[in-house]
């Protein structure tokens, strides 16, 4: 979890609907002309964290020395952390190689929105921040398959609930924007697409080996296999606006569609960044690659 994430996502309003569905409006601001803009730097830290920079730092600094078999005897057991981090950052997604893609299809736009949504949800709703799947991506400039993210939270019965994230970025000024209809459809399918859900959760389990999320994920996968559902499921649809200010009306169609979520409860959000989404994503990912 990012140590400074609570510096942001503080300008929010929550709305509670019947049947334990909750919605949040978050409004942020950003000035891309300033290299030290706080929200931009927060996005940079979020990207690095998602790909595992702190985990790599911990491995380099805290991993116990081990005896390596031949032919590796004599390998230096210390690591120049500066070079390790430099290599890590240069491996992050590179906006400059995405060429002439339509801007709405660029990874730097969509993935930055997804990671910011995840961090905002963690702050506003108190979700945990388990390791993401991004560190496992073979092609850093391609999106993660499955859901746009996941986490856990404590349900009203005291047990852990699985949280599935579905995120859409938009510059559409309409309320609700057109991407809201896509989120409605995706959330309606999320709890019944068992093949997709199992594949995603098994990947999450392997990524979380040795962490506190390992056993809860195992129990959730067993419950899904046994009962064809995970009873404590939360759907977190998020609309990420660029220049247009977030408003509760962005979520109207989602709030009207919760019957299609079946047993799942909603913890939805609309968030505005205060600057154009593609420009923000490009700036954040470019800056994340820098060795500063």
Secondary structure, 3 states (H helix, E strand, C coil): CCCCHHHCCCCEEEEEECCCEEEEEEECCCCCCCCCCHHHHHHHHHHHHHHCHHHHHHHHHHCCCCCCCCCCCCCCCCCCHHHHHHHHHHCCCCHHHCCCCCHHHCHHHHHHHHHHHHHHHHHHHCCCCCCCCHHHCCCCCCCCCCCCEEEEEECCCCCEEEEEEEEEEECCCCCCCCHHHHHHHHHHHHCCCHHHHHHHHHHHHHHCCCCCCHHHHHHHHHHHHHHCCCCCEEEEEEEEECCCCCCHHHHHHHHHCHHHHCCCEEEEEEEECCCCHHHHHHHHHHHHCCCC
